[in-house]
Amino acid sequence: MELFTYLGILLGTGAFVGFTSGLLGVGGGFIMVPVQFFLLTSIGIDPDTSLRVAFATSLAVILPTAFSGAWGHWRRDAVLIKPAMVLGVSGLFGGIFGALTSSFAPVGILRFLFGMLALFSALWMIGSKYSEKEDERFNPKPAYTLWGFLGGYLSGLLGIGGGVVMVPILNILLKFPIHKAIGTSMAFIVFASIGGIITYLLTGINTPGLPPYSIGYINLVQFAALAIATLPMSRVGVKAAHSLPGEKLRYVFVILLIYIGLKMIGVFQWLNIPL
């Protein structure tokens, strides 16, 4: 693959990730991970190494993007600060344990888990009652701690921000309105991604077969190409999120999850569908 094409795909992916990140309150890892994985394997990097580099680099891009998105949502009063802090701190520790698990788990299992998690989240949101109003009775601190750790663990394990899990949890289980679920999820992602990033940096040191310009499992070339396009587009996504009705926003989120889940499990490949 030519360098121009390689970088062009990363830049386009970064722009799309930035927009969907701000729009839907997700870190964008569900988009960046498969794209990076397929690009790296196409240039001859071992699949096991490719997937872990994709996870780690995705988290590195997610951190500044999530911060930018959280700031934009906070300015629109869509971030609940206290829940975000409890979720975030527990998510940071969860991210460390998740990244440690991912550093030594078989790649096939990780891809399958990645896809199944996306599909489960999508089906959960389709089948659950849509919440328009907050209900504080369902929001005790132990619940924030538990779900924050789980979201952080999945963030580190699968290279996602955790928003793909946190948005349904906040909206369906904890009764946040969808816009506040998205905004608070973005704040949570800032913390959750830090734990995973640190762990992938340390566990990837001296790993053989890494692509050039890598620090641990984080590849600086892919990070730069993705981040350049992602950051400005996250602001555009935030503006779009607050102009869309909550129900329509929810269905956009579901469609994206279904596509990515089927892609990572390999359904399109089995059916010879070029998607």
C-alpha positions, 0 to 999 in steps of 0.5 A, a space after each residue: 500500500 502506498 504511503 499517500 493512500 495509507 495516510 489518507 485512510 487514517 486522516 479520513 478515519 480521524 475526521 469521521 471518528 472526531 465527528 462521531 465522538 462529539 456526536 455520540 459520546 464515544 471515544 471512537 475506538 470502535 472505528 479506529 481499531 479495525 481500520 488500524 488493524 487492517 492497515 497494519 496487517 496489510 503492510 505485513 505486521 503480525 496480527 497479534 502485534 497489529 491488534 495491540 498497536 491498534 488498541 493502544 494507539 486508539 486510546 492515545 488518540 481518544 484522550 485529547 479527543 474526549 477532553 475536547 468533546 467533554 469540554 464542549 458538552 460541559 459548556 452546554 450543561 450536558 456533563 454531570 460533574 460528580 458522577 463523571 468524577 466517580 465514574 472516571 476514577 474507577 474507570 482509570 483503574 479498570 483501564 489498567 487491568 483491562 490493558 494488562 489482560 489485553 497485552 497477553 490475551 489471544 488476538 482471535 478472542 479479543 476481536 470476537 469480544 470486540 464485535 460481540 460487545 458492539 452488537 450487545 450494546 446496540 441490541 440493548 439500546 434498541 430493546 430498552 425504554 428510552 429515558 428522557 428524565 433523570 431519576 436520582 434514585 437509580 444513581 448511588 455512588 456504588 453503582 457509578 463505581 461498579 459501572 465505571 470500573 467495568 467501562 474502564 476495563 473494557 476500554 483498556 481491554 479493547 482499545 475503546 474509550 468505553 463510551 460504547 458501554 457507558 452511554 447505554 449504562 447511563 441512559 438505560 440503567 442510571 436514567 440519564 437523558 441521552 444528551 447528558 449520558 453522552 456528555 458525561 460519558 465523554 468526561 468518563 472517557 478522559 479518565 478511562 483512557 489514561 489507565 490503558 495508555 500507561 499500561 500499553 506503553 509499559 507492556 509494549 516496551 522491547 516487543 519485537 516486530 512493532 511498526 516503525 516509530 512506536 513507543 511501546 504499543 503506541 505508533 506515533 505515525 498513526 497517532 499523528 495522522 488520526 489526531 490531526 483530523 479527529 480533534 477539530 471534527 469533535 467540536 463539529 460533532 458536539 454542535 450536531 449532537 445538541 441540534 438533533 432530537 434525542 431519539 434520532 441520536 440514539 438510533 444513529 448510535 445503534 446503527 454504527 454499533 451494529 456495523 462495527 460489531 459485524 465487521 470485527 466478528 467477520 460476518 461480512 468476510 464470511 458472506 463475501 460482502 465488501 463492507 
